[in-house]
Amino acid sequence: MAVLKVIEILSSSEKSWEDATKQAVEKASKTLNNIRSVYVKEQSAAVKNNQVTEFRVNLKVTFELD
């Protein structure tokens, strides 16, 4: 029987929401094993001088416990 755990993490990127998501998974995989999926709970962006400067995501990461 598999036991899964869900954690919430935040990530940001100057490129895109997709890049922020990829960076979050890459960083999380350094300390978490068996990542099964990520769910993008929220997206937001920072704006400065009428320009988007940063894309932000709030993710739920699901992974299997050893």
C-alpha positions as CSV (number, residue, x, y, z in Angstrom):
1,M,0.0,0.0,0.0
2,A,1.3,3.4,-1.0
3,V,1.2,6.3,1.5
4,L,1.3,9.8,-0.1
5,K,1.9,13.2,1.5
6,V,1.0,16.6,0.1
7,I,3.0,19.8,0.9
8,E,2.5,23.3,-0.3
9,I,5.4,25.3,-1.7
10,L,5.8,28.7,-3.4
11,S,8.0,29.5,-6.4
12,S,8.7,32.4,-8.7
13,S,10.4,33.1,-12.0
14,E,11.1,36.1,-14.2
15,K,10.2,34.0,-17.3
16,S,6.8,32.4,-16.8
17,W,4.4,30.4,-14.5
18,E,5.6,27.2,-16.2
19,D,9.2,28.0,-15.5
20,A,8.3,28.8,-11.8
21,T,6.6,25.3,-11.6
22,K,9.6,23.5,-13.2
23,Q,12.0,25.3,-10.9
24,A,9.9,24.3,-7.9
25,V,9.8,20.6,-8.9
26,E,13.6,20.6,-9.6
27,K,14.4,22.2,-6.2
28,A,11.9,20.0,-4.3
29,S,13.3,16.8,-5.9
30,K,16.7,17.5,-4.2
31,T,15.1,16.7,-0.8
32,L,11.9,14.8,-1.7
33,N,11.8,11.4,-3.2
34,N,9.1,9.8,-5.3
35,I,7.3,13.0,-6.4
36,R,4.1,11.9,-8.1
37,S,2.4,15.2,-9.1
38,V,2.1,18.9,-8.6
39,Y,-1.1,20.9,-8.6
40,V,-1.0,24.6,-9.3
41,K,-3.2,26.1,-6.6
42,E,-2.7,29.7,-7.4
43,Q,-0.9,32.0,-9.9
44,S,0.0,35.6,-9.4
45,A,2.4,38.1,-10.8
46,A,4.4,41.1,-9.5
47,V,4.2,44.3,-11.4
48,K,6.6,47.2,-11.4
49,N,6.4,50.3,-13.6
50,N,3.4,48.8,-15.4
51,Q,5.4,45.7,-16.4
52,V,5.2,42.1,-15.1
53,T,8.5,41.5,-13.3
54,E,7.9,38.1,-11.7
55,F,5.5,35.1,-12.1
56,R,4.6,33.3,-8.9
57,V,2.9,29.9,-8.3
58,N,1.6,28.3,-5.2
59,L,1.9,24.5,-5.7
60,K,0.7,21.4,-3.9
61,V,3.3,18.7,-4.3
62,T,2.3,15.0,-3.8
63,F,5.0,12.4,-3.1
64,E,5.1,8.9,-1.9
65,L,6.6,8.2,1.6
66,D,9.3,5.5,1.8
